[in-house]
Amino acid sequence: MCVKCGAALGISGDAGAKSKVAASLLGIFLGALGVHKFYLGYTKAALVMLLVSVIGGVITLGVAAWIVGLVGFIEGIIYLTKSDDDFATTYVHAERQWF
């Protein structure tokens, strides 16, 4: 906050902000389990990914888990390509849960 006018100077320094790099790496390496969604606080979306991977993976002999893993990988890459401020605005503050 500006001490003269009270305007917000930026959101990248928020105390509760989530790390873009951490969310990206979790999405790339553990995306099939929805770990990056749990990290960002999207419990419902994370549970959907986890259940589709585990239960759907058993039923489809791993195809569903592979597809959900690909979604997590793509989301991890998308997180990495965003600027820090854009990531915080889109995924932390606006809570956009998918792509």
C-alpha positions in Angstrom: 0.0 0.0 0.0 1.2 3.5 -0.8 1.6 5.4 2.4 0.5 8.7 0.7 -2.6 7.6 -1.3 -3.4 4.1 0.0 -3.3 2.5 -3.4 -2.2 -1.1 -3.7 1.3 -1.4 -5.1 1.3 -5.0 -6.1 0.1 -8.4 -5.0 3.3 -10.4 -5.5 4.4 -9.7 -1.9 1.3 -11.1 -0.2 2.1 -13.1 3.0 -0.2 -15.9 2.0 0.8 -16.1 -1.6 1.6 -19.5 -3.1 4.8 -20.2 -5.0 4.4 -20.4 -8.8 7.4 -22.7 -9.1 6.2 -25.1 -6.4 2.8 -25.3 -7.9 4.4 -25.8 -11.4 6.7 -28.6 -10.2 3.9 -30.4 -8.3 1.7 -30.2 -11.5 4.5 -31.5 -13.7 5.6 -34.4 -11.5 2.6 -35.2 -9.4 -0.2 -33.8 -11.5 -2.0 -37.2 -11.9 -2.7 -37.2 -8.2 -3.9 -33.5 -8.1 -1.1 -32.5 -5.6 -0.7 -29.1 -7.3 -4.5 -28.5 -6.8 -4.2 -29.4 -3.1 -1.3 -27.0 -2.8 -3.3 -24.1 -4.3 -6.2 -24.9 -2.0 -8.6 -26.3 -4.6 -9.7 -29.4 -2.7 -12.7 -30.3 -4.8 -10.7 -30.2 -8.1 -7.8 -32.1 -6.4 -10.1 -34.8 -5.2 -11.6 -35.1 -8.7 -8.1 -35.6 -10.2 -7.1 -38.0 -7.5 -10.2 -40.2 -7.8 -10.2 -40.2 -11.6 -6.6 -41.3 -11.5 -7.0 -44.0 -8.9 -10.4 -45.4 -9.5 -10.6 -44.6 -13.2 -7.0 -45.8 -13.6 -8.0 -49.2 -12.2 -11.1 -49.5 -14.4 -9.4 -48.3 -17.6 -6.0 -50.1 -16.9 -4.2 -46.8 -16.4 -5.6 -44.8 -19.3 -7.5 -42.4 -17.1 -4.5 -41.8 -14.9 -2.4 -41.1 -17.9 -4.9 -38.5 -19.2 -5.2 -36.8 -15.8 -1.4 -36.8 -15.5 -1.2 -35.1 -18.9 -3.7 -32.4 -17.7 -1.5 -31.9 -14.6 1.6 -31.6 -16.7 0.0 -29.0 -19.0 -1.2 -27.0 -16.0 2.3 -27.1 -14.5 3.7 -25.7 -17.8 1.0 -23.0 -17.9 1.8 -22.0 -14.3 5.5 -21.7 -15.3 4.9 -19.5 -18.3 2.8 -17.0 -16.4 4.4 -14.0 -14.7 4.4 -14.0 -10.9 1.8 -11.3 -10.7 -0.4 -12.9 -13.4 -0.1 -16.3 -11.6 -1.1 -14.8 -8.3 -4.0 -12.8 -9.8 -5.4 -15.8 -11.7 -4.8 -18.8 -9.5 -4.3 -17.5 -6.0 -6.7 -14.5 -5.8 -9.3 -15.2 -8.5 -9.1 -19.0 -7.7 -9.3 -20.2 -11.3 -9.2 -23.9 -10.8 -8.8 -25.3 -14.3 -6.3 -24.2 -16.9 
